């Protein structure tokens, strides 16, 4: 017995460490067994986390796309995106392995160790995905400033492409190739074409390939070191803060160190010390070059130019051709030709003089007109300024004298703008009207028409130059020589009314008292250093005062406006003032007050209500501490624009009582642009109809920008508005419900509607349909009944150029056969479809397609098609018939359409060229996308750019280097086969970064070079 107990004790003692060892061994084993046991659950969790990660990545990519080209992702962000795509690829692989294991289980084959290993990898991946989500916060931000392009192209009018200009440009280019000439000077009188030579040089493809940076700086007469530094800094995407010139020079020197730059200095009037600006020395060793233009030869000498080129006038034959082109065939008349040839000789071959004189005499077919013009050219005259050569001055002055008085005054007004400033049509014409240059009897709309005619006449006369504009605004610019003439004629010694111009300068020096007293117009526009104004200047003659863009101006003295009894135009836009002095009430003749982009303005004094002549008031981006109720006392107002004010929750009660009663006082209103009026002024639901009714009583209304709270308020307005019934309301931006109308601002007649079913079982409320008939831009959000856009009514969509449909859950197609045959979208240019969970196709076609001639106008003008987050759509085009209709499509964007399989749903053998004008294709986040066009040979001659991202099942692009001859760039980032690919049509071979070919199952994308 004793032996038994002893034996048992020994065995028990020996078993204890074995048990401990067993427990230690079991813990990790049980952990991995749990991984195997919970594999399906963990895989779902991984899928959920991966979806969250993908959405975060997509949000960052959207931000990247939105900020292009000014911002680019940081290295950290690029690495993060690359890691996310690698993670998505690994998740796809592990899910595939799981599917294979499930197939194995059906065969009753269970490999517990493989399952444990798979489960462990899934858990590890969950941890890695969570870590990637944490890293997505990017403490220092995900974007940084984009590197500047090596050259910025300059627009040049075709009429400037003269043989002489190209010859001079070639001479300059030859010297740039020569290493021994670092500095080159182009000199000659004003208007001879020096800037044109520089523009041709800047745009030369050879120049772009020779330098790291081509930097253009327009120096001008009013230059300063800081102004040049700021222009260079902006070109190099550098932020220049309130630092000393020396400090900025050091930063520029550091930025350009080791870079091969070409510096183009246009319109240099005196020596510019490039070392002080911050440029590394341009010499033979660095390869850097400087080319400048100047009117003065001694400027070239002072700047130690290595080679000077004088730009002479055009040869006689070339001058005659340019003049003939401008003046028209009338110069070939036998009775006129002798005068025309003499006039051309008097212009001395100067392109500017030839164009201006040609514009003045264009289509003038009476001999005496030409005879008198030549006589005036020959008469002795003295240039009003030494900056204008007599050969240039005389033709310009005689051409100016040929203008009517109103055109003269309108041209003189342009001299108030800074040199080389783009001048917006609408703002300039507004100044003209308010000052009285255009008849006060004209409506605002008629004044714009009249102003447009005058501007076009001045452009035709070559006294103004047309600039690149945008879809909304047109711009002009005044040539610096013409501006010199204008400033000379409006100086104290000139023959016209006195202008006091300190625009675009960097000096704070105030005009003398005598100048204030005699000036009729004053401009300090874009004077960045103007911070102080005189306390109470005496300005008995002053009509216009422009302080726009004086960013350093924070305070206007209390008595500043005391002695300006005739002031008609006051522009304080883009200043840093936070209040207006009480003395503004003295401006009893003021007709236009502009306070746009005054970010620090927090109060508008009630004294403004005393400006009983005020017709135009604009206030945008101000942070007012209370709504300006007093505006309803300004009974002469014709245009009121108030945008981006703060909300006034504490004003609701008083607003309910006051607004409906007061709004009738401004019944002369022609342009009411207060989009958030009902919100900002706290109008209650009960008072909305009253406001709508009062607005409808404005008989002269031609422009209305307002957001109604419901369709019934809009209906109230339409029923009672004479302007609407008589179609005088030529511009409108209507928002219905809580919706943002800003995206539609490019169009003149816009409607945004957030709402559901209409009355009497109609698709839309009749008020919406009534406005839609006249709209050229329409946004529909959250409609719960609409199944096809064709249901909007065939006549309603004829004028639409832009259409955006968002979150309409019942919408199944864009247009059906009936709508197609009625040509409902004949003028549509841009169609955007987003978040439509039931959209299955764009065109629903039952039966054989109708003859193409019968539907020829449907979608004919569509240039952009964008489809976002539509999970049910399987094919963009239901058949080849639809593709034929989209013959003018330029941009195609498909994003986040999880069910999309391809572009075309059926195999077809067709002979037409699909989408012949397509330039850009963007396909993103399409997990089921397999192919482009089945049965149709791809031949996209217009294609320039293709971007494909996250299309894992797309293995091949239907292109080669012969079928897309204009293709400039391809970006492909797909987790299954490529991280990134770029193709440059100008290169001799394809560049892959990097190329991953492990997953290819078909032939490569392009033939091997």
MOMOKA-V885443 format. One record per residue. N is the residue number from 1. NEAR is the number of other C-alpha atoms within 10 Angstrom. Layout:
N;NEAR / N;NEAR
This chain:
1;6 / 2;7 / 3;8 / 4;9 / 5;10 / 6;11 / 7;12 / 8;12 / 9;12 / 10;11 / 11;11 / 12;12 / 13;11 / 14;11 / 15;12 / 16;11 / 17;11 / 18;12 / 19;11 / 20;11 / 21;11 / 22;11 / 23;12 / 24;11 / 25;11 / 26;13 / 27;11 / 28;11 / 29;13 / 30;12 / 31;13 / 32;19 / 33;20 / 34;14 / 35;22 / 36;21 / 37;16 / 38;14 / 39;21 / 40;14 / 41;11 / 42;19 / 43;20 / 44;12 / 45;15 / 46;22 / 47;17 / 48;13 / 49;18 / 50;22 / 51;13 / 52;15 / 53;21 / 54;18 / 55;12 / 56;16 / 57;19 / 58;16 / 59;12 / 60;18 / 61;15 / 62;11 / 63;16 / 64;18 / 65;13 / 66;11 / 67;16 / 68;12 / 69;13 / 70;14 / 71;17 / 72;19 / 73;22 / 74;17 / 75;12 / 76;16 / 77;21 / 78;14 / 79;12 / 80;19 / 81;20 / 82;16 / 83;14 / 84;22 / 85;21 / 86;16 / 87;19 / 88;22 / 89;16 / 90;15 / 91;20 / 92;16 / 93;13 / 94;18 / 95;16 / 96;12 / 97;13 / 98;18 / 99;12 / 100;11 / 101;18 / 102;14 / 103;12 / 104;13 / 105;12 / 106;9 / 107;9 / 108;9 / 109;11 / 110;13 / 111;11 / 112;12 / 113;12 / 114;12 / 115;19 / 116;21 / 117;14 / 118;21 / 119;25 / 120;20 / 121;16 / 122;24 / 123;18 / 124;13 / 125;21 / 126;21 / 127;14 / 128;14 / 129;21 / 130;17 / 131;11 / 132;18 / 133;19 / 134;11 / 135;13 / 136;19 / 137;12 / 138;13 / 139;7 / 140;9 / 141;12 / 142;21 / 143;20 / 144;16 / 145;16 / 146;16 / 147;13 / 148;15 / 149;15 / 150;19 / 151;21 / 152;15 / 153;16 / 154;13 / 155;12 / 156;13 / 157;10 / 158;7 / 159;11 / 160;17 / 161;13 / 162;18 / 163;12 / 164;18 / 165;23 / 166;16 / 167;12 / 168;23 / 169;22 / 170;15 / 171;11 / 172;22 / 173;16 / 174;11 / 175;18 / 176;22 / 177;14 / 178;12 / 179;14 / 180;14 / 181;20 / 182;24 / 183;23 / 184;24 / 185;23 / 186;27 / 187;25 / 188;18 / 189;23 / 190;27 / 191;24 / 192;22 / 193;24 / 194;25 / 195;20 / 196;22 / 197;23 / 198;24 / 199;19 / 200;21 / 201;24 / 202;23 / 203;17 / 204;15 / 205;11 / 206;11 / 207;19 / 208;19 / 209;11 / 210;17 / 211;18 / 212;18 / 213;23 / 214;25 / 215;21 / 216;23 / 217;19 / 218;19 / 219;24 / 220;18 / 221;13 / 222;16 / 223;18 / 224;16 / 225;16 / 226;19 / 227;19 / 228;20 / 229;22 / 230;19 / 231;18 / 232;21 / 233;19 / 234;13 / 235;19 / 236;20 / 237;15 / 238;17 / 239;12 / 240;19 / 241;8 / 242;8 / 243;10 / 244;10 / 245;16 / 246;13 / 247;13 / 248;22 / 249;23 / 250;16 / 251;18 / 252;21 / 253;18 / 254;14 / 255;16 / 256;17 / 257;14 / 258;12 / 259;15 / 260;18 / 261;23 / 262;27 / 263;21 / 264;22 / 265;22 / 266;20 / 267;23 / 268;22 / 269;19 / 270;18 / 271;13 / 272;18 / 273;12 / 274;17 / 275;12 / 276;17 / 277;23 / 278;24 / 279;23 / 280;22 / 281;17 / 282;19 / 283;15 / 284;13 / 285;10 / 286;16 / 287;21 / 288;27 / 289;24 / 290;23 / 291;22 / 292;27 / 293;30 / 294;25 / 295;24 / 296;18 / 297;17 / 298;14 / 299;20 / 300;26 / 301;14 / 302;12 / 303;17 / 304;13 / 305;18 / 306;15 / 307;17 / 308;18 / 309;16 / 310;16 / 311;19 / 312;18 / 313;19 / 314;22 / 315;14 / 316;14 / 317;10 / 318;16 / 319;23 / 320;20 / 321;14 / 322;21 / 323;27 / 324;20 / 325;16 / 326;23 / 327;24 / 328;15 / 329;12 / 330;18 / 331;25 / 332;13 / 333;12 / 334;10 / 335;15 / 336;19 / 337;15 / 338;14 / 339;21 / 340;25 / 341;16 / 342;12 / 343;24 / 344;23 / 345;15 / 346;19 / 347;26 / 348;20 / 349;25 / 350;24 / 351;24 / 352;23 / 353;29 / 354;31 / 355;27 / 356;29 / 357;28 / 358;28 / 359;24 / 360;27 / 361;22 / 362;21 / 363;14 / 364;17 / 365;15 / 366;11 / 367;14 / 368;13 / 369;14 / 370;21 / 371;15 / 372;12 / 373;21 / 374;19 / 375;13 / 376;17 / 377;21 / 378;13 / 379;8 / 380;7 / 381;12 / 382;10 / 383;17 / 384;20 / 385;17 / 386;10 / 387;17 / 388;20 / 389;17 / 390;16 / 391;19 / 392;26 / 393;25 / 394;23 / 395;30 / 396;26 / 397;21 / 398;18 / 399;23 / 400;23 / 401;14 / 402;15 / 403;16 / 404;10 / 405;12 / 406;13 / 407;18 / 408;16 / 409;15 / 410;21 / 411;22 / 412;20 / 413;20 / 414;21 / 415;25 / 416;25 / 417;23 / 418;24 / 419;23 / 420;15 / 421;17 / 422;18 / 423;18 / 424;15 / 425;17 / 426;16 / 427;12 / 428;19 / 429;23 / 430;19 / 431;22 / 432;22 / 433;24 / 434;25 / 435;22 / 436;14 / 437;17 / 438;20 / 439;14 / 440;12 / 441;9 / 442;13 / 443;15 / 444;22 / 445;14 / 446;13 / 447;20 / 448;21 / 449;14 / 450;16 / 451;23 / 452;16 / 453;12 / 454;17 / 455;24 / 456;15 / 457;17 / 458;24 / 459;18 / 460;20 / 461;23 / 462;25 / 463;26 / 464;21 / 465;19 / 466;19 / 467;17 / 468;11 / 469;13 / 470;9 / 471;8 / 472;9 / 473;12 / 474;16 / 475;19 / 476;23 / 477;21 / 478;26 / 479;20 / 480;19 / 481;21 / 482;28 / 483;23 / 484;21 / 485;24 / 486;25 / 487;24 / 488;23 / 489;21 / 490;23 / 491;19 / 492;17 / 493;11 / 494;16 / 495;11 / 496;16 / 497;17 / 498;24 / 499;28 / 500;23 / 501;22 / 502;24 / 503;26 / 504;24 / 505;21 / 506;17 / 507;14 / 508;15 / 509;11 / 510;13 / 511;12 / 512;9 / 513;11 / 514;11 / 515;18 / 516;21 / 517;17 / 518;18 / 519;22 / 520;21 / 521;24 / 522;21 / 523;22 / 524;23 / 525;26 / 526;24 / 527;23 / 528;20 / 529;16 / 530;23 / 531;16 / 532;15 / 533;15 / 534;12 / 535;13 / 536;15 / 537;17 / 538;20 / 539;23 / 540;16 / 541;19 / 542;23 / 543;22 / 544;27 / 545;21 / 546;23 / 547;23 / 548;24 / 549;23 / 550;24 / 551;20 / 552;17 / 553;21 / 554;16 / 555;16 / 556;19 / 557;15 / 558;14 / 559;16 / 560;19 / 561;22 / 562;18 / 563;19 / 564;25 / 565;18 / 566;18 / 567;26 / 568;24 / 569;28 / 570;22 / 571;21 / 572;23 / 573;24 / 574;24 / 575;26 / 576;20 / 577;21 / 578;18 / 579;17 / 580;20 / 581;17 / 582;18 / 583;18 / 584;20 / 585;19 / 586;20 / 587;24 / 588;18 / 589;17 / 590;26 / 591;25 / 592;24 / 593;19 / 594;20 / 595;23 / 596;22 / 597;21 / 598;24 / 599;18 / 600;17 / 601;23 / 602;17 / 603;16 / 604;21 / 605;15 / 606;14 / 607;15 / 608;23 / 609;18 / 610;17 / 611;21 / 612;18 / 613;17 / 614;25 / 615;22 / 616;23 / 617;19 / 618;19 / 619;22 / 620;20 / 621;18 / 622;22 / 623;18 / 624;21 / 625;14 / 626;17 / 627;20 / 628;16 / 629;15 / 630;15 / 631;19 / 632;18 / 633;18 / 634;20 / 635;20 / 636;19 / 637;26 / 638;22 / 639;22 / 640;20 / 641;19 / 642;21 / 643;19 / 644;16 / 645;20 / 646;15 / 647;17 / 648;16 / 649;11 / 650;10 / 651;15 / 652;15 / 653;12 / 654;13 / 655;22 / 656;19 / 657;14 / 658;15 / 659;22 / 660;20 / 661;15 / 662;16 / 663;18 / 664;18 / 665;16 / 666;22 / 667;20 / 668;18 / 669;25 / 670;24 / 671;24 / 672;23 / 673;19 / 674;21 / 675;23 / 676;20 / 677;21 / 678;21 / 679;18 / 680;22 / 681;22 / 682;24 / 683;23 / 684;19 / 685;13 / 686;9 / 687;19 / 688;22 / 689;19 / 690;19 / 691;23 / 692;22 / 693;22 / 694;21 / 695;24 / 696;21 / 697;19 / 698;21 / 699;18 / 700;18 / 701;25 / 702;21 / 703;23 / 704;24 / 705;21 / 706;20 / 707;26 / 708;26 / 709;20 / 710;17 / 711;21 / 712;18 / 713;20 / 714;23 / 715;21 / 716;19 / 717;23 / 718;20 / 719;14 / 720;17 / 721;22 / 722;18 / 723;20 / 724;18 / 725;11 / 726;9 / 727;12 / 728;14 / 729;20 / 730;15 / 731;18 / 732;23 / 733;24 / 734;23 / 735;26 / 736;23 / 737;16 / 738;14 / 739;16 / 740;15 / 741;21 / 742;11 / 743;11 / 744;20 / 745;14 / 746;14 / 747;18 / 748;15 / 749;25 / 750;27 / 751;23 / 752;27 / 753;26 / 754;21 / 755;19 / 756;17 / 757;14 / 758;17 / 759;10 / 760;9 / 761;9 / 762;14 / 763;21 / 764;23 / 765;18 / 766;16 / 767;18 / 768;22 / 769;19 / 770;14 / 771;21 / 772;24 / 773;17 / 774;20 / 775;25 / 776;23 / 777;27 / 778;25 / 779;21 / 780;19 / 781;20 / 782;18 / 783;22 / 784;15 / 785;17 / 786;21 / 787;20 / 788;19 / 789;21 / 790;23 / 791;17 / 792;20 / 793;17 / 794;18 / 795;17 / 796;20 / 797;26 / 798;21 / 799;19 / 800;24 / 801;20 / 802;22 / 803;23 / 804;18 / 805;22 / 806;21 / 807;20 / 808;25 / 809;19 / 810;17 / 811;22 / 812;23 / 813;20 / 814;21 / 815;23 / 816;19 / 817;17 / 818;14 / 819;23 / 820;24 / 821;19 / 822;18 / 823;23 / 824;26 / 825;28 / 826;21 / 827;20 / 828;23 / 829;22 / 830;20 / 831;21 / 832;16 / 833;21 / 834;21 / 835;20 / 836;25 / 837;19 / 838;18 / 839;24 / 840;22 / 841;21 / 842;20 / 843;21 / 844;20 / 845;18 / 846;8 / 847;6 / 848;7 / 849;12 / 850;13 / 851;10 / 852;13 / 853;8 / 854;12 / 855;20 / 856;15 / 857;18 / 858;24 / 859;25 / 860;20 / 861;19 / 862;23 / 863;20 / 864;20 / 865;18 / 866;16 / 867;22 / 868;18 / 869;22 / 870;25 / 871;18 / 872;17 / 873;25 / 874;22 / 875;21 / 876;22 / 877;20 / 878;20 / 879;20 / 880;22 / 881;17 / 882;20 / 883;18 / 884;18 / 885;20 / 886;22 / 887;19 / 888;18 / 889;24 / 890;20 / 891;20 / 892;17 / 893;16 / 894;22 / 895;20 / 896;20 / 897;26 / 898;19 / 899;18 / 900;24 / 901;21 / 902;21 / 903;20 / 904;22 / 905;18 / 906;14 / 907;12 / 908;13 / 909;10 / 910;12 / 911;8 / 912;12 / 913;16 / 914;22 / 915;22 / 916;19 / 917;18 / 918;22 / 919;20 / 920;20 / 921;18 / 922;16 / 923;20 / 924;23 / 925;22 / 926;25 / 927;19 / 928;17 / 929;24 / 930;18 / 931;19 / 932;19 / 933;20 / 934;17 / 935;13 / 936;18 / 937;16 / 938;19 / 939;18 / 940;21 / 941;18 / 942;18 / 943;23 / 944;18 / 945;18 / 946;19 / 947;17 / 948;22 / 949;20 / 950;23 / 951;22 / 952;20 / 953;17 / 954;20 / 955;21 / 956;16 / 957;14 / 958;17 / 959;16 / 960;14 / 961;11 / 962;12 / 963;16 / 964;18 / 965;15 / 966;17 / 967;24 / 968;16 / 969;18 / 970;19 / 971;17 / 972;21 / 973;21 / 974;25 / 975;22 / 976;24 / 977;20 / 978;24 / 979;20 / 980;20 / 981;20 / 982;18 / 983;18 / 984;13 / 985;17 / 986;11 / 987;9 / 988;8 / 989;11 / 990;15 / 991;13 / 992;13 / 993;11 / 994;11 / 995;12 / 996;14 / 997;11 / 998;9 / 999;10 / 1000;14 / 1001;9 / 1002;8 / 1003;9 / 1004;12 / 1005;13 / 1006;14 / 1007;9 / 1008;7 / 1009;6
